[in-house]
Amino acid sequence: MFVHETAEVSEDSLVGPGTQVWHQAQVMAGVRVGAECTIGKGVFLGAGTRLGDRVKVGNYANLFGPSVEDGVFIAPLACVMEDPRPRATNPDGTRRGAGDFERLPVTIRKGASVGGGALILPGVTVGRLALVSAGAVVHRDVPDHGIVAGNPARHVGFACLCGLRLGDDLVCACSRRYVESGAGLAPAD
């Protein structure tokens, strides 16, 4: 494990072997980071965040409590939210503290990619191998292999395991074939 001298990693977090935590990153108490991850410059990993193995989190991304499975890519400046009703104060006017908000964490499934500057709202699930385009505002679940883009994010196609967009026949330029399933797509083989 490598932790840059300017990074802040809580003693109450767990960072796996082979993981790199770069300049000015913050890993809060209760965070769990798997093996061989890359946590970029200025990344914030909030309490409750869970990262699988070989996850890459780009510079200045902010993750507030999501569950992120193995092999996920989160591009720079992406933001993953967890509080569906954020407020600075409680109804009685007192300042809200860590225990005064509702957790509705995001789930990002194995191999998915989240583009630069994307915003994923509380409670959303991003499916396996899905692609969230840069700048998308995701307010609904994304199916396995789904591609979403825009504000609000809309389903615009499906992605192959290799990352290319599938044709209307669900066949990729790399020759992989898919069929529709309840969760999105599945390999035809």
C-alpha positions in Angstrom: 0.0 0.0 0.0 1.2 3.5 -0.8 -0.2 6.6 0.9 1.1 10.0 -0.2 2.4 12.2 2.6 -0.3 14.8 2.0 -3.2 12.3 2.0 -5.4 11.8 5.1 -6.4 8.3 5.9 -8.3 7.6 9.0 -7.0 5.0 11.4 -10.6 3.7 11.5 -10.5 2.9 7.8 -9.2 -0.2 6.0 -7.1 0.1 2.8 -6.1 -3.1 1.0 -2.7 -4.2 -0.2 -1.3 -2.7 -3.4 -3.7 0.3 -3.2 -2.3 3.8 -3.9 -3.8 6.8 -2.2 -2.5 10.0 -3.9 -2.0 13.7 -3.0 -4.5 15.4 -0.7 -7.0 12.5 -0.8 -9.2 12.0 2.3 -10.3 8.6 3.4 -12.8 9.0 6.3 -13.4 6.7 9.3 -15.3 3.5 8.5 -14.2 3.4 4.8 -13.2 0.1 3.3 -11.0 0.1 0.2 -10.1 -3.2 -1.5 -6.8 -4.4 -3.0 -4.9 -2.7 -5.9 -7.1 0.4 -6.1 -6.0 3.9 -7.2 -7.4 6.8 -5.2 -6.5 10.0 -7.2 -5.4 13.4 -6.0 -8.0 15.3 -3.9 -10.5 12.4 -3.8 -12.9 12.3 -0.9 -14.2 9.0 0.4 -16.9 9.6 2.9 -18.0 7.4 5.8 -19.6 4.2 4.8 -17.9 4.0 1.4 -17.0 0.5 0.3 -14.7 -0.1 -2.7 -14.0 -3.5 -4.2 -10.7 -4.6 -5.7 -9.0 -2.8 -8.6 -11.3 0.3 -8.4 -9.9 3.5 -9.9 -11.2 6.8 -8.5 -10.1 9.8 -10.6 -8.8 13.1 -9.2 -11.2 15.2 -7.2 -14.1 12.7 -7.3 -16.3 12.8 -4.2 -17.9 9.5 -3.0 -20.4 9.8 -0.1 -21.0 6.3 1.2 -21.5 4.2 -2.0 -21.0 0.5 -2.4 -18.6 0.0 -5.4 -17.8 -3.4 -6.7 -14.6 -4.7 -8.3 -13.1 -3.2 -11.4 -15.2 0.0 -11.4 -13.8 3.2 -13.0 -14.9 6.6 -11.6 -13.5 9.5 -13.6 -12.3 12.8 -12.2 -14.8 15.2 -10.7 -17.6 12.6 -10.5 -19.8 12.9 -7.4 -21.8 10.1 -5.8 -24.4 11.3 -3.3 -26.2 9.6 -0.5 -28.6 12.0 1.4 -31.9 12.4 -0.5 -32.9 15.4 1.6 -29.8 17.4 2.4 -30.1 20.3 4.8 -27.5 22.3 6.8 -29.8 22.4 9.9 -32.3 20.3 11.7 -36.0 21.5 11.9 -35.2 23.0 15.3 -32.4 25.2 13.8 -29.5 23.3 15.2 -26.6 22.4 13.0 -26.9 18.9 11.4 -24.2 16.4 12.4 -23.1 13.1 11.0 -26.0 11.2 12.6 -28.7 13.7 11.4 -29.1 12.6 7.8 -30.7 9.7 6.0 -28.4 7.3 4.2 -29.6 6.1 0.8 -26.3 4.9 -0.7 -25.6 4.3 -4.3 -24.5 0.9 -5.6 -22.1 0.7 -8.6 -21.8 -2.9 -9.9 -18.8 -4.7 -11.2 -16.9 -3.2 -14.1 -19.1 -0.1 -14.5 -17.6 3.2 -15.6 -18.7 6.7 -14.4 -17.6 9.6 -16.6 -16.0 12.8 -15.6 -18.2 15.3 -13.8 -21.1 12.9 -13.6 -23.5 13.1 -10.6 -25.2 10.0 -9.3 -28.1 10.7 -7.0 -28.9 8.8 -3.8 -30.3 5.3 -4.0 -29.4 4.7 -7.6 -27.9 1.4 -8.8 -25.5 1.5 -11.8 -25.5 -2.0 -13.4 -22.7 -4.3 -14.3 -20.4 -3.0 -17.1 -22.7 0.1 -17.5 -21.3 3.4 -18.8 -22.4 6.7 -17.4 -21.3 9.5 -19.7 -19.4 12.6 -18.7 -21.6 15.2 -17.1 -24.7 12.9 -16.7 -27.1 13.4 -13.8 -28.2 9.9 -13.0 -31.5 9.8 -11.0 -32.7 6.3 -12.0 -31.1 2.9 -12.0 -28.9 2.0 -15.0 -29.3 -1.6 -16.4 -26.4 -4.0 -16.9 -24.4 -2.8 -19.9 -26.6 0.3 -20.2 -25.2 3.6 -21.5 -26.8 6.7 -20.0 -26.2 10.4 -21.0 -27.6 13.8 -20.3 -29.4 15.8 -17.6 -31.5 14.1 -16.6 -29.6 10.9 -17.7 -31.4 8.9 -20.4 -30.8 5.4 -21.7 -29.0 5.8 -25.1 -27.7 2.3 -25.8 -25.8 -0.7 -24.5 -22.0 -1.3 -24.0 -20.0 -4.3 -24.7 -17.5 -5.8 -22.1 -14.8 -4.2 -24.2 -16.4 -0.7 -23.8 -17.7 -0.2 -27.3 -21.3 0.7 -28.0 -23.3 -2.2 -29.3 -25.2 -2.0 -32.6 -29.0 -2.3 -32.7 -28.5 -6.1 -33.2 -26.7 -6.2 -29.8 -23.5 -7.4 -31.6 -20.2 -5.6 -30.9 -17.4 -4.7 -33.4 -15.3 -7.1 -31.3 -17.7 -10.0 -32.3 -19.3 -10.4 -28.8 -23.1 -11.0 -28.9 -25.6 -10.2 -26.3 -29.3 -10.9 -25.5 -31.7 -8.8 -23.4 -32.3 -10.0 -19.8 -34.3 -8.8 -16.9 -31.3 -6.8 -15.6 -30.2 -5.4 -18.9 -28.0 -7.5 -21.2 -26.2 -10.8 -20.8 -23.7 -12.5 -23.1 -25.4 -14.7 -25.8 -23.0 -17.6 -25.2 
